[in-house]
Amino acid sequence: MIMQSGDFTELAKDYVYRTGYSHDVLDMLAFTVGKGRRDLAIADVGAGTGKLSDDLMAIGLSCWAIEPNDAMREEGRRLSKDPSRVVWLKGSAEELPLPEASLDWVLMASSFHWADSQRALAEFARVLKPGGYFTALWNPRDPDRHSLHRSIEEKIQKIAPDIRRRSSGAKPYTADLEKTLLSTGRFGNLIFAETPYEIMMTKERYLGIWRSVNDIRSQAGEEKFGQILKAIEEEIKDMDDITVPYRTRAWTVRLKEAMDARK
């Protein structure tokens, strides 16, 4: 089977291995959005299997989880840690199944780079209440902090030198993000938040995360992607557990309250 860029149907089962997002960053942003309130109307857009939704629930919030891919959405429903506090709906960043001015906060976690940014921002402006917020966030690995992960990156480049990451949330891929978020004139008051953290995981989980990476797999092709997985397995073969350094990086903008900003 040829993996298509942006098609996560065959990756849904491996998404269970992926990491969540820093609760410190989410808690800080939630306070900014709600001024201490926790009864916020929130949408996790491009929710995948609900990693961010679970993190939002962990800090005391509820949300709508909006996901276009049927397999990912069904896996999210199956894995949800508290089904009473998340409502799963089919939809996309460009077409949300929610009414106008109904939300306090829209988030896209590791997914805004797949959206048509101009259409998505217009749609967020439609569903947000005046003064509501949009956050785009990622949790890229931070290989510069660990020699193992630097070595793995070098091996990937050697096997498939033509790969161009769609986005990992790391600096080379987010250079124009601030400009994009402010480009429509609908949003302002940009806030950037970032924090490093580490997760200890098993070899099975670490390899599962790599199997879930769409942009590398779709560009490298199955043969080279198999070589990449074997190279990673070789790197970690003598380890019981693997410490993986990450950063949660979040960009938040506020919808302008003037109604003409929606035009």
Protein Blocks (a to p, Z undefined) as FASTA:
>chain_A
ZZdehiaklmmmmmmmpccddfklmmmmmmmmnnopabbccddehklnommmmmmmmnop
acddddfblklmmmmmmmpmblmlcccddddfklccbdehkbfbdcdehklmmpcfklmm
mmmmmmpcghiacddddddddfklomklmmmmmmmmmmmmmbccfbgoiaklmmmmmmmm
mmnomaghiacddddddddddfklmmmmmmmpmklmmmnommlmmmmmmmmmmmmmmpfb
dcdddddddddddddfblklmZZ
